[in-house]
Amino acid sequence: MDEQALLGLNPNADARYRQRAMAYFEQLKESQDAWEVCAEALAKGIYRHAGLSGVQQQLIRETLMKWLQFQLMNAQPEKPFIRNKAAQVFALTFVMEYLTLWPKFFFDILSLVGLNPHGVDVYLRTLMAIDAEETRRNTLIKDTMREQCIPNLVESWFQILQTYQQSHPELTCQCLEVVGAYVSWIDLNLIANDQFVNLLLSQMSVEELREEACDCLFEIINKGMDPMDKTKLVESLCQVLQSAGFFNVEQEEDVDFLAKFSRLVNGMGQSLVLSWTKLAKSGNVKEAAETLQAMEAKVPLLLQLLVHEDDDISANIVGFCYEYLHVLKQAIMLAVMKKLTYDDEYNFENEGEDEAMFVEYRKQLKMLLDRLAQVSPELLLEAVRRVFTNTMQSWQTAPFMEVEVAIRLLYMLGEALPASHGAHFSGDAAKTNALQDMMRTLVSCSVSSYQHSSVSLEFFETVVRYDKFFIVEPQHIPNVLMAFLDQRGLRHNSPKVRSRVAYLFSRFIKTLHKHMNAFTEDILTRIQDLLELTPPENGFPALLTSDDQLFMFEAAGVLIVNGESPAERKQALMRSLLTPLMDAFRLLLAKLPQETEEERQAALADCLSHAVGFTSRTSKAFSNKQTVKQCSCTEVYRDCLQTFLPALSCPVQRGVLRSSVRSFLHRMIICMEEEVLPFIPAASEHMLKDCEAKDLQEFIPLISQITAKFKRQVSPFLQQVFMPLVLAIFEVLARPAEDNDQAAALEKQMLRRSYFSFIQTVTGSGMNEVMANQGAENMERVVFTIIQGAVDFPDPIAQKTCFIILSKLVELWGGKDGMVGFPDFIYKHIVPACFLAPLKPTFDLSDAQTVLGLEFIQFLQQEYLPSLQVSPEISQELCQVIQQPDIKVLKNYIKAFFQRAKL
């Protein structure tokens, strides 16, 4: 509807708007499309069905039935779009009211329409609309339909198919589509019987009906059933189809029908494969042999469909091919190589549904190629070499699709003929020589200059797949580097090519960094403009996206760190790389709090986040052999930390900024080691302010990482931050949430797990003083949360962590030299937890979490077990088992003990 015109309905609207509204509604009354506009509005209204009164709901039902009755009397049917919209309204009403207000929905409609063709048309459209709505997911509606009306619906379908196959083929097609849509969840015996199947087979001979009949039979074939019954059903269908001449594919010119028929044959073939698998597994030798014979009889038909020139027909039979690869290897190989080729109509700049289907089809063909390689690798290698060599000799005049598929086949050999860790150029001499020859040809014949994006992409993909070729023949590296860096790669006119090449360039550099020393500074100069941070106010489209730039910064870092330059030069290069990011960060951070528009704030925050991310990505280049310290880069990254940490106190866009700085700190803990420690307390203080569950959940791994890495070195800091962190966690967990807010519940569950994991890290790092020095009251509160996690929360992961913590605490503080009063705490609280947790219905006894020690045998026998009304005999038996040395016997007994206790 005209939104501007609707403004005129407002009582306060000015005269101009009111005049426009009146004109619009006069025009709507005269328009032939007014019905559709109103129906659209009605359909939207039904989505708010619950808000309607009972009278309004009844009015809708009556209106729909009156409209349907009017259609029966009309000489001419309404236009299709009107019927479709009406069917949608019927379907929405059905979904809302069938289970409650209108249980006789189908009875009322069938009683009214009978076999009137106009009514039948609306009825069938309604059934399809119902299938498209919630019914597919709503098992309650389906269950009720199965109980109350499905047999009547099936009977109506049979009557429609029988009555209208000559006079109204379009109705018959609609009905076949309905049967195909519903057969997956109704009783198959209602459809897969002689009466119905014979009718469907007869319609396979009617030109207007056969495509829909094919689809319908396909859905019947796909329905799960007993394997031998399935074989018999498939064979009976095949006999009738073959007798009727459908297997003579070469005589059929209708490719649309053949695509449907190919899909049907594929379904029958795959059903036979599935039946044979089940029968063979169950040892039914005779039945399995019969099913195998039935499969073999389909091979000639399968081959005819596979090599058909139409892609849809060929694609629809691929599934049936896999089991016949050994027999069909040469025929399939030729078909695959032909079918991999793009056609002239493929739109590379604006890929749509057809293109997506072809990409998926290529994946299927690749699977065939992989199978073929398993059967006959030499045959495949020789065939690809022949196609590749012939094409590269004349690439300047060859169509792009031939050049692309030739390089693609070379690329696909990498997976079809796998090598450990990509070592394609060592071992088997025949394979190595062939691949080396083809790679040498690829990088020296100038095919990288071919002016088509698909060829450019395939060239770089193949170069990186076989990057170890350049270790064998490094003389080709300069030419390939230039291809990466110029208009063939990173500066290609296609954004898609530039994006992919950025990633591939990073991989290429990482693999061959030892061979890059002579080119490092030249490369850094050439890519300098690609490493610039693009602020939101720039206005110019960047060559690379921020995600692409991550790979470029990583590549730059690898070049600097792994070069043979002195440490001072590496420091200078790294500072030159990161200083522009730090300068831009300071400027943008100063602007951010002054911005008032949220959208603008978000853009600036994203840009700041990118600056931190780019810096972090350069640190991936460091390793045990080339550390930050050895490369004299500690000071550079320290400056970065000092630049980035003020973002934690920024009052706006905290989530984005905290997340990026936190990730950077993770990297710096690994790279800078103890040099990062002076920055941690202030950073932690900022990150604990105004926390949400997600903030804490992401902060805890940082503290755990520091704890695990530095242990006693950070004990004073941990003692200081321990209770503020724990109290922040408790505060977030205690916040009320809606009962049905699953997202909030999941966030709290994950935070609780992170909390327990943090306590486990502290106790497991041998720093018991961190908890011991928090004061008796605080420590008792923390330990009680651990016991609560072990017993009360139905979360096996958290329970396991809690029992590990309790076990560690018992080990640390439970002995003679342990904490005063803790042994008593063990007996009163920890031991009962070991018994209460396994009695919970949610506790998995097959993954027992506890092992009980000898110290409390007397406590168990004399105090705790009698308090549970456990008999003296069972108490003594349990304590004897606990004291024997075989842990497996103990676990089995404990499991049986709790299973008995649950009864």
N, C-alpha and C positions, 0 to 999 in steps of 0.2 A: 504493500500500500504506500501511497504518497505521504511520507512522514511530514513534509512541510505543510501539506494540505490539512493533515490531522491537527496541526497546531491551531487551526481556525475553530476547532470545537471548544477551545478553552473560553469560558465566559469573559475573561479579561483580554481576549485577543483583539487586536485592532481591526478596523474595517477591511483592510487589504487581505489579511489572513482569512477572515470570515467569508469574504467573497470568493477567495480561492477554494475554500472548503466546499462551499455550495456548488461551485462549478465542477469540482472533482466528483462529487457524489451524483450529480446529474449525468456526468459522462459515464460513471460506473453503471448507472441504471440502464443506459443505452448500449453498453459494451457487451459483446458476446462472451467475453472472458470473465465477466463479473462473477459468474458461478464459481470459477476456479479460485478467484481471490477470496471469496467468502468461505469456500471449503477449506482453503489454506488456514484462514483465521479460525475456523471451527476445529480443525485438526490440532492447531496449537492450543486451543482451549481445552481439548480433551486431555492433553498432557497435565492440565491442572484440574483433572476430574474430581479429585478429593474435595476441592473447594466449592463444587457445585451442590446445590440443594437437591433433595430427592425429586422434587417436581421438575427441576431442570434436567436431571439425569433421565427421568421418564420421558420428557419432551424430546430429548435427543433420540432415544430409542424409537419413539413413535414417528419422529420426522424421518429417520433412516428407513423405517419399514414403508412409510408412505411414498418416499422417493423411489424405493425399490419397486413398489407396486405400480407406480407411474411408468417405470421403465418397461414393465411387462406390456403395457397398453400402447406404448409408443411404436409407431411404424418404423422409425429409424432410431438406431441406438445413439446415445450421446457420444461425443468425441472421446477418443481413447484417454486423453489426459484427464477428462472429467471422471471417467469410470475408474481410472487409477486413483484419483484423489478420493473418490467415494469409497473405494476398497480400503484405502488407508484409514479413513474415518471409521469404517466398520471394524477393521482390525484393531485399532486403538481402543474402541469401545469394548470389543471382545476381551482384550487383555485386562481391561479395568473391571469388567463386570461379570465375566463368565463364571468365576468361582463363587460369586455372591448373588448378584442381582439378576443375571440373565443366563441361568444354566441351560435353558432351552434355545440358546442362540442358533445353533445349526438346525434344530428341529423347526424353528419358526421360519428360517430362511428357506429351507428345503420345501416346507409345506407351501410356502408362497410361490416360489419360482417354478417348482415342478420341472418340466423339461422345456420351459420357454427359453429360447436361445439367448434373448437379451438378459434374462434373469440368471441363466447358467453362466454367462460371461462374467457378471458381477460376482457371483458366488465363487468362481474359480479365481478371479483376481483377489478376492477377499482372502481365500485360503493362502495364496502366495504372500499376500501382505502380512497375514498372521505369522507365517513362517519367518518372514523377515524381521518381525518385531521380537518381543521378549520371549516368545514361546520357545525358541531354540534353547534358551538358558533356563526357562522356568519349568523345572521338572514337575511341580505340583499341577500346573495346567496340563502338561502332557499326560501325567498319570490319570487325571480326571477324564481327559478325552479318551484315553485307552479304555477306561471303564465304561463310559457312558455313550460315546457316539462314534468311535472309529469304525466299527463294522458297518454302521449306516452310511458313513462317508464313503467307505470303500465300495459299497453297493451303488451309491450314487455315481461314483467315478466309472464303474463298469457300465452303467446305463448310459452315461454321457458318451463314453468311448464307442459303445455299440451303436448308439442312435445317430451320432453326428459325423462318423468318419467319412461319409460320402457327401452329405449336404453342407456341413460346416467344419471343414478341416481345421480352421483356426481354433475353434473350440476344442477339438480333439487334441491339438498340439498343447493348448493350455492345460488340458486335463492330464496329459502325459507328464508335463512339467510338474504338476501338483503331486502326482504319484511318485515321481522321482525325488521330490523334496521331502515327502513324508515317510517313504519306505524305510529310512534309516532307523526310525524309532517306533514303528508299529509292528504288530505281529506279522512276520513274513508269510506265514501260511495263508493270510488273507489275500496276498498278492501272488506268491510263488505256487500257484496251483494251475492245473491244466486249463481251466476256463479262462483265467486272466492271461497266462503266458501265451496261450494260443492266439488270443485276441491281439496281444502286443506283437507277436511274430507276424501275424497277418498284416499289421499296419506297417511293418518294415518294407512291404512291397508297394506301399502307397507313397508316391514321390513327396507329397506335401507333408506327410506324417513321419517319414522314416528317421529324420534327424532327432526328433523328440522321442521317438520310439527307442532309438539307440541309447539316448541318455537315460531313459527310464530303465531299460534292461541293464545298463551299466550299474545303476544304483541298486538294483535287485541282486546282481552278481556280487556287489561289494558288501552285502549284508552278511554278518557273521552267522555261520551255521556249521553243522557237523561236516568234517572234511570229505567223507565219502558221499554224503548227500550233495555237497557242493560240486564234486566231480561229476556226478550224474546229471545235475542241473546244467552244468557247462556243456557237457557232451550232447545232451539233448538239444540245447540251443544251437550248437555248432552244426549238428546234423541237418537241422531245418535250414539254417542260413546257407550252408554249403549247397544243399539241394536247390535252393532258390537262386543260386548263382552269385551270392555276395562275395565269395572268395576270389572271384575273377577281378582282382583289383585293377589290372591294366585296362579293362574295358570300361571302367567307371570314370567319367569325366567331371563329376560333381565333387570338387575338392572339399567343400564344406561338409558334405555327407561323409566323405572318406575320413575326414578328421574325427568326426563323431564315431565312425565305425572302428577306426584305429584305436580310439580310446576304449571302446567296448572290447575289442580283441585283447588289448593290453590288460584290461580288468579281468577277462577270462583267463589269460595266461598267468597273471600274478595270483589269481585265486587257485589255479592248479598247482603253482609252485608252493603256495602256502599249505594247501591240502597235502601235497606230497611230503613236505617237511614234517607236518604233524603225524602223518601215517608212518613215515620212516622212523620217527623218534619213538612212537608207541609200539614199534615192532610188527605192524600189520603188513607183512611182506607182499602178500598177494594184492591187496588194495593199493599199496604204494606202487607196485609195478604197473598196475592198470592206469594209475594217475600219471606215471612217468611216460607211458606210451601215449596217453592223451596229449601230454605236453609236446612230445616229439612230432606228433602229427600237425602241430601248429607252426612248425619252423618255416615251411615255404611261405605261408601267409605272413608271418612275422617279417621275413626278409623283404617281401614286396612292399610292405608298409614302411619299413625302416628307410629304404632308399628312395622313397617317393620324393619328388622335387619340392613338394610343399612342406615347409618347416613344421607347421602345426601337426600334419599327419605323421611325420617322422618323430617329432617330439613325444607324441602321445603313446608311442609303442616302446620307448627307450627302457622303461622299467622291466619289461619282459625279456630284454636282451641279456641282462647280466648273467643269468644262469647258463646261457648258451655261448659264452665268449670263446671257449676252447674250440667249439665247432665252427663258429662264424668269424674267426679272427681276421681273415684276409678281407672278406666282404665288408665287415664292420669297419676295418681300418680305412678302406677307401671311402666309405660313407661318412665317417667321422671327419676326415680331412676335407671333404667337400662341404660338409654341413657347418664346419667351424667358421666358414667365410662369411663376413658381413655382406649384406646386400646393399644396393644403391639407395634404398629408401631409409636406411638406418640414420636417425637424426642424432648426431653426436653432441650438438650444442643444446638441444632441448629434449633430453631422453624421456620418453613417456612409457605407457604401459606395454606397447609392442616391444620397445627396446629392452625393458626390464624382463619381459618374457624370453627374449633372445639371450640375454645374459644368463638367465637361469638355465636355458636350454644348453648353452655352452658349458655350464658346470656339469650338466648331465653327460654331455659328450666327453668331457675331461675324465669323468669316472670310467667311462668305457675305455678310454685310452690307457688309463692306469691299469685296468684289468688286462688289457691286451699286452701291456708291457710285462706283466707277471707271467703271461703264457709264453710270449715270444719276444724278449727284449731286443734280440739282434735284428729281427724283422722290422720292428718299429724304428730302431735307430737308423737303419739303412734307408727306410722310406722317408723319414724326416730329413735326413741328410740330402737325399736326392731332390726333394721339393725345395729345401732351403737354398741349396747351391744354385739350382736352375733359376730361382727367383732373384737372388742377389746379383746374378750376372747381368740382369736386365732391369734392375729396380727403377731406373730413371723413366722407363716407358711402361712399366707394369701398373695396373690399377692398384689403388691403395689397399683394397681388400686382400689382394694376393700377397702384397708385401707384408701386410700386418699378420696374416695367418702363417706365413713362412717363419717370421720371427716368433710368433706365438707358439708354434710347434717346437721350436728350439727351447723356448722358455718352459714349456710343459714337460719336456724330457727331464728337467730337474727333479720333478716329483715322480714321474713315471719310472725313472731309473734312479732311485734314491742313492745317496752316498752319505756316509757318516760325517757329520759336521760340515757338509757341503764340499767334501774332498773329491770333487768330480775329476780332478786332473792328476790323480795318482791311482795306482792299482791296475785294473783291467786295461791293457794296452789298447785294444780295439775301441773300447768306449772312450778312453781318454783322448786318443788321437782324433777320433771323429768330432768330439765336443770341442777340442782345441782348434781344429781346423775351422769349424763353424764360427767360433768366437773370434778368431783372427779375421775371418772374412767380415763378420758383423762390424767390427770396430775400425776396419781399414777401408771399407768400400764406400764410405761417406753416406750410407743410407740414413744416418741420423739427420741429414738435411732434408729428408722427404717432407713435403709440405702437407702433412695431415696429422692431426692430433693423435689419432689411434696408433699410427706408426711411431710417433715420437714417444708416446707412453710405453709402447711395447719395447722399444729400443732400450730405454733406461731401466725398465723392469728386468730385462734380460741381462743387462750389464751388471746389475747389482745381484741378481740371482747367482751369477757365475763370477762374483768379484774375486775369487781365489785364482782365476785365470791370470790376473794381473800380477800375482806373486810369481807365477811361472814366466810370464812375458811382460815385465814392467815397462818396456819401451812404449807400450800403447797408452800408458797413464796420461801423459800430457794431452793427447788428442781427446780422450774421453773427458778429462777435466774441463777443457774448453767447451765441449758440448754441454756439460752440466751448467756452465757459468754464462753462456751467451743466449741468444734468442731461440736456440734449440731446446733449452731447458728452463733454468730459473727465470728467464726473461721471455719465455714463449708468450704468444698473444692469447693463449687459452688459460684462464685461471685454474681450470681443472688440472692441466699439465703442470703449471707452476707449483701448485699445492703438492701434488704427488712427487714431483722431482725434489722438492725441499726435503721430504722424508727420505727419499732414496739417496740423495746427496749425503745426508748425515750417516746413513748406513755404509755408504761407499768409503767415506773418510774414516769411520771407526775401524773398518776391516783393514784398510791399507795405510793407516797412519804412519807406519814405519817407512813408507815409500814417499811421504809427502814433505819431507824436510826442505827440499829444494824449492818447493812451491808455496810454503806456508804463508809468507808475508804477501806474496802476490795474490793468493786467494783471499786473504783478509782484506786487502785493498779493494779487490773486485766486488766483494759482497758487502762492503761497508754500508751502502745505501739500503741494503736489505735488512740491516740490523738496527735501523732507527726505530725508536719508539714513536708510534703514530698517535699524537694526542687527538681527542675527539673534535677539537675545533679546527683541525687541519683542513678538512673539506676535500682533500684529494684522495682518490682511492689508492690504497697501497698495493704494491705488486703481490705481497704475501699477507695472509691472515696472521693473527697473533699465534694461533696454533702452529702454523707453518714456521713462524719465526723461532719457536722453541727448538725446532730441529736445527735451524741455522746457528743459533747460539751454542747448542751442544756441539755441532761440528766445529765451530770456531774454537771452543774450549779444548776439544780433542787436538786440534792442530797446534795450539799454543803449548799445551801441557806435554804432549808427546814428541814435540820437536827436539832437535839436538842443540838448540840455542842454550847459552849460559843462563843460570837462574835469574840473573838481573834482567836479561832480555825478556825472559818469560814474564817476569813481574811487570815490565813496561808494557808488553803487549796486552796482558790481562787488564791492566789499569786503563789502557787506551780503549779496550773493549767495554769496560763496565762504567767508566766515568760518565759518559753521556747518559746512561741509565740513571745514575745517582743524581746528576744535575736535573734531569727531567723530573725525577721523583720529588725532589725538594720543591720545585716550582708548583707541581700539580697538587702536592699535599698542602701547600700554603693556600691554594685556591679553593680546595674542597670545602672547608667549613664555611666559606663565604657564599657558596652557592645555595640558592633557595629552592630551585626546581629539583625534585627528586630524580627525574630522568637524567638531568645533567649531572647530579651527584653520582648516580650509578655509573654513568659513562666515565667520569673521572676516576672513580674507585676501581673500575675494571682496568683502566689504563695503569693505575698504580700497581694493581695486582699483577698485570703483565710484566711490569718492570722488575718486580720481585721474582716472578716466575722465570724470566729470562736469565737473571743473575743466578738463581738456583740451578738452572739447567746447565750453565757452564761448569758447575762444580762436579757434574757427573763424569767429567774427564779424568778426575783424580783417581788414583788407585793405590794399592799398597806399595807399588814400586815408585810411583810418582805422586808423592803426597803434597798437600798445600805448602807445608813447611819446606820441603825439598825444592819446590819451585819458587820459593820466596814470595808466595802469594798471600800469606797470612794477613799482612797489613792491608792488602786490597780488600779482602773479605771482611776484615774488621771494620774498615771504613763503610762497607755496604751495610753491616749490621747497625752501625751508629746512624746511618742514613734512614734505614727502614723502621727501626724500633719506635721512633716517635709516632708512627702511624697507629700504634696500639692505643694511644690516648686520644685519637681523633673522635669527636663526639658523634659523627655521622658515618653511615655505611660501615659500621663496626664489623659485621659478619664477614664481608668480603676481605677487608684489610687484615683482620685477625687471622683468618684462614691462610692467607698468602704468607704472612710473616711467620706464622706457626710452622708452615711447611718449610720455609727457609731455615728456621732454627733446627728442624730435624736434620736437614742437610749439613748445616754447620757443625752440629754435634759430631757427625761422622767425619767431616773434613778437617775441622779446626781443633777437634778434641778439647783439651782443657782450656784453650784460648777463648772458648765460647762462654766459659763459666761466669765471668764477671757480668755478663749481660743477662743471665737467667733470672736472678731475683726480681729486678725491675720489670722484666717482660712478664714474669708470672703474676706479679701484683696487678698489672694492667689487665691481663687476660682473665683474672678471677673476678673482676668487677662486672656487675650487671650480667651475670651468666645465664644463658639458657641451657637446656639439657644437651643440645648438640654441641655448644661451645665447650662444656665440661668434658663431654665424651671425646672430643678431639684434642683437648688439652692434656687429659690423663696419659695418653701414649707418649707425649713429649716428656712429662715428668718420669714416667716409667723408663723411657729410653735413657734419660740422664742418670736415673738410679742404677739401672743395670750396667751402664758403661763405666760410671765413675765411682760407684759404691761409696766407701767411707770418705772419699774425697768431698762428697756433697752432703755428708751426714748433717753438719750444722744447718745447711740450707733446708734440708728435708725436715728437720725437727721444727724449723721455723714455719714452713709452709704446710706441714702435714694437717694440722687441725683447721686452718682456714680453708684448705681444699676440701677436707672431709665435711666440714660444716656447710660449705657451698653446695656440695653434692646432696647432703641431707635436706637442705632447704628446697632444692629443685625437686627432689623426689617427693617431698611433702606437699607440693603444690596440688590443689584439687584439679581434677580433670573430668570431663564428661565420661560417663560409663561406656558409651559407644564410640569414643574417640580412639580408634585403633592406632592412629599415627602417634598420638601422645603416649599411649601405652607402650608401643614399641620403642619409642625414644627413651622412656624410663627404664625399660628392660635392658636396652643396650647400655645406658648409663650405669645401671646397677652392675652389669657384667664388667664394665670398665673399672668401676670402683673396686670390685673384688680382685680384678686382675692387678690393679695398682698395689693393693695390700699384699697380694702374693709376691709381686716384684720386691717390695720392701722386705718382707720376711725371708724371701729366698736369697736376697743379697747379703744376708748375715748381719743386717743392721738393726738388731732388736732394740738398740737404744733409741731409735727414732720413735717407736711406739711407746717404749717404756718411760720415756721422759715427757710424755704428754699429760701426766697426772693420772691417778688411779681412776677418777670418775670418767675422764675422757676415754681412757684405755678400755674400761669396762663397757662403755657405750659402743665402742668400735667392735670389740669382740662379740658383743651380743648381736650386732648386725651380721657378723659372720655366721653365728649360730642360726640366726633367722634365715639367712640365705641358704644354709645347708638343709634346713628343715621345712620352711614354710613356702618358699617360692617354687612353683612347678617349672623350673628351668634347669634341665640337667647340666648344661654347661656351667651355669653359675654354681650349682650344687657341688659339682666336681671341684671347682676352684676353691670353694669354701672349705671343703674337707681337706684339701691339700694345705690350705692356710692353717687350719686347726691342727693338723698333723705336725706342721712345722713349729707352731707355738708350743705344742706339747713337748716336742724335742728340745726347744730352746729354754723353756721355763718350767718344765714339769719335773726335772730331777732335783737332787739334793741341793745343788748350787743355783737352782732357778729362782724365780721370783717368789717372794713370800706369799703364801696363800693361794698360789696358782694350782698346786695339786688338788686342793679342795675344790677349786673352781672346775677342774677337769671332771671330778667325780659328780659334781652337782649339775653341771650344764653340758659339758662336751660329750661325756659318755651317754647321757640320755639322748642327745642329738643323734648319736650313732645308731640308736635303736628306733627313735621316732621317725627319722627320715625314711628308712626302708619300709616302714608301715604305711607311708602315704601312697595313695593309688597311683600318683604320677611318677613314683620312683621306679627306675628301671633296674630290676634285680639282676639282669644279665650283665650289668656294668657296675658291679658293686664298688662303692666309693670308699669303703672304710676297711681298715685292718685294726683289730683290737689287740692291745699289748698285755703283758703279764702283770703290770703293776696293780691293776684294779680287779684281779680275780676275786680277792676277798670282798671288795666293795660290791661286785656284781652278785656274788653268792649270798652275802649276808644282808645286803640292804636293797640294792636296786631291783634285782629280779623278783624278790618277794613282793616289792611294792607294785609290780605289774601282775601279781597273782600267777606267776610262773611256778609250776610245781617243783619241789626240791629235786625230783628225779631229773627233770629236763634241765634245771639249773646246773646240776652236777655234770650232766652230759655235755652241756654247752661249754662249761669251764674246762673240762678235760680236753675237748677239741681245740679250744683256744691255746692250750699249753703245748700241744704237739707241734713239731717243727714244719710239717708239710703245709705250705701256704695254700696249695691247691685244694687239699682236703678241707681246710678251714673255710675257704671261699664257697665250696660246694655245700658245706653244712650250713653256713650262714644264710645262703640263698634259700635252702630248703626250710630253715628255721623261720625266716620271715614269710615265706609262702604259706607255711602252716599257720603263722600268727595272723595272716590276713583273712583266713577262712572264717 
